[in-house]
Structure formats: structure tokens, C-alpha cells
Amino acid sequence: MEVQRDVRSAIAIAYELSRHEHVQHREHVSQALGELKDELARIEAKLGGERIHEVTAEGLPPVLKQIEELVEDAGPVVGDQIKTLMQSVERIARELKPGQAPAPGQ
């Protein structure tokens, strides 16, 4: 349950940061954050159902790399928020390594 809660929180934060960057007309940053939100949503959908054994974080590293390359474009304050989000997502990815899928209810 904890991993699923963390994923949901990361989805919400990625969404809010994406919207902020969209309003600031930094579409490339907004789009990358949107892709992160979508990948996290894919993971979250499997965490909450019968497909929990299919949960992997393999789609996260390329998205995180893309965001890492753009984070400076977001400015110092939002950039720090994005970096914090990335740290949380990296922790989630470690928890979802193959063979370590969370048990139902975790």
C-alpha cells in the first residue's frame, strides 16, 4: 500500500509541475513531466489490481533522463521541486525492481 500511495503522490506532483511549466510556456519541460505522470499512472494501475505481478519500473529511467536534461530550464525554485520529485521516483523504481514487486496490499 505504501508504494502505491507514493506512486499516487508522485503522479499528483508531476501533474501540478507539468501544469505550472505549461502556464510558463516551457512546453518541453511540461511535456516531459506529463510523460512521467503517464508512466507512473501505468505503474499505479497495475499496483492496484490483479496484474501486480506485471509491475516494472523499466519505463522510468528514460523519462527521468529526459527530465534531468531539462530540469535547469525550469528555473531554480521549480527545478528544485522537480529534482525532489525525481529522487522520489528513483526510490519508487528501486522498490519495483524485478523480483521485488510489492505484495498485494503493500
TAZIHU-V418247 format. One record per residue. N is the residue number from 0. PHI is phi in degrees with one decimal (999 if undefined). D_LAST is the distance of its C-alpha to the last C-alpha in Angstrom with 2 decimals. Layout:
BEGIN
N,PHI,D_LAST / N,PHI,D_LAST
END
This chain:
BEGIN
0,999,3.59 / 1,-63.7,5.72 / 2,-63.2,6.59 / 3,-63.0,7.41 / 4,-63.2,9.30 / 5,-64.6,11.00 / 6,-64.6,12.01 / 7,-61.4,13.43 / 8,-63.3,15.24 / 9,-64.0,16.65 / 10,-61.3,17.86 / 11,-63.1,19.66 / 12,-67.1,21.22 / 13,-59.7,22.34 / 14,-62.5,23.88 / 15,-63.4,25.75 / 16,-66.5,27.04 / 17,-62.1,28.11 / 18,-61.3,30.01 / 19,-60.4,31.64 / 20,-65.8,32.82 / 21,-62.9,34.14 / 22,-62.2,36.16 / 23,-83.0,37.47 / 24,63.8,38.61 / 25,-107.6,36.59 / 26,-61.4,35.49 / 27,-64.5,34.59 / 28,-72.4,31.98 / 29,-58.3,30.80 / 30,-64.7,30.49 / 31,-63.5,28.49 / 32,-66.6,25.99 / 33,-64.0,25.90 / 34,-66.1,25.11 / 35,-63.8,22.17 / 36,-58.4,20.94 / 37,-64.2,21.49 / 38,-67.2,19.67 / 39,-64.4,16.57 / 40,-65.0,16.93 / 41,-61.7,17.18 / 42,-65.0,13.88 / 43,-61.3,12.21 / 44,-62.2,14.02 / 45,-77.6,12.66 / 46,-62.3,8.95 / 47,-90.6,9.71 / 48,-141.7,11.85 / 49,-71.3,13.39 / 50,-94.0,13.98 / 51,-57.7,10.57 / 52,-67.6,12.71 / 53,-92.5,15.00 / 54,-68.5,12.94 / 55,-139.3,15.16 / 56,-108.3,16.32 / 57,-61.9,19.91 / 58,-83.1,21.20 / 59,-76.1,20.32 / 60,-54.3,22.95 / 61,-64.1,25.96 / 62,-68.4,24.97 / 63,-62.9,24.35 / 64,-63.4,27.70 / 65,-61.4,29.44 / 66,-65.9,28.22 / 67,-56.8,29.17 / 68,-72.0,32.65 / 69,-107.3,32.97 / 70,-57.9,31.45 / 71,-67.0,34.90 / 72,-68.2,36.24 / 73,-82.0,34.06 / 74,90.0,36.00 / 75,-67.0,35.08 / 76,-71.9,33.08 / 77,-68.0,30.95 / 78,-58.1,30.85 / 79,-65.1,29.22 / 80,-65.7,26.58 / 81,-65.4,25.98 / 82,-62.1,25.80 / 83,-63.7,23.16 / 84,-60.1,21.10 / 85,-61.3,21.71 / 86,-62.7,20.50 / 87,-63.7,17.15 / 88,-67.6,16.93 / 89,-62.8,18.10 / 90,-64.7,15.34 / 91,-59.1,12.74 / 92,-61.0,14.93 / 93,-63.4,14.96 / 94,-69.1,11.21 / 95,-102.2,11.65 / 96,-55.5,14.79 / 97,-51.2,15.93 / 98,84.7,14.86 / 99,-122.4,11.69 / 100,-58.3,9.59 / 101,-63.8,5.86 / 102,-70.6,5.55 / 103,-53.2,5.51 / 104,88.7,3.79 / 105,-93.1,0.00
END
